[in-house]
Amino acid sequence: MEKPEAPRLNPRTDLYLELTALVSGIMLVAFVWLHAFLVATVIPGAPVFDGMARFLDRYSLGQIGITLLLLAGLTHILAAARRIPTGYREQRSLWRVAGRMRHTDSYAWAFQVVTGLFILVLAATHIWVVVADWPLEAVKSAWRVQTDYLGFYLVLLLISEFHGGVGLYRQSVKWLRFRRRPLALAVGAVVAFILAVNLAAIWALLRLGGVS
Ligand code: HEM
């Protein structure tokens, strides 16, 4: 059986990078989940969303949050990127091993690499668009969702929630030795709940009036 290439870093550096990817990943998932509830303030109505936006601005929480998010994102990419097989031989070897062993975790890992790259491009575009139109306002957000961005948001939503969910599952199996089946059900339930909150927020933005 063909073996994937051994990691080229020494074990201690490898462990530090692994922990860095883990901590930055947890911060990113926490942000994306918190973000769902912030956008969901539009569900009771535009004034609640606008009040939340003014509150964030009063204490510069938006700017602080964006800076922390960018730092966590960059750290996560750099720490996780070292495991991406760049050479043709490494990639072929990974797919062969995954295929022969029917190893779900190897596919899950490959899925993480691909969805991570999509999130990088889509989230960077989204943050750019929102920040360029600062301050946050419900009518501006509703205008984006009601004109060009609905499909974009649905794709970003699905891949970011799945990427976060699969990452949490894999890391919990690895570090906390949770049993796989109950863990998969628990993570699936939380992701389904967060997805529902996001979809309700998108629906409220779609229905919001006063958008010209
Ligand atoms: C700090 C940076 C961010 C800010 C200020 C921000 C702000 C917003 C705002 C105001 C909306 C409402 C729609 C709009 O205005 O266009 C929105 C929607 C959305 N954002 Fe972000 N966002 C940020 C980062 C992210 C990241 C990193 C992700 C995912 C990886 C993300 C995913 C989404 C999705 C999927 C929606 C659609 C509505 C929803 O699902 O609630 N955002 N964001």
Boltz pocket constraint, residues with backbone or C-beta under 6 A from the ligand:
constraints:
  - pocket:
      binder: B
      contacts: [[A, 32], [A, 35], [A, 36], [A, 39], [A, 40], [A, 62], [A, 65], [A, 66], [A, 69], [A, 119], [A, 123], [A, 126], [A, 127], [A, 130], [A, 136], [A, 137], [A, 140], [A, 141], [A, 142], [A, 144], [A, 145], [A, 149], [A, 153], [A, 154], [A, 156], [A, 157], [A, 160], [A, 197], [A, 198], [A, 199], [A, 201], [A, 202]]
      max_distance: 6.0
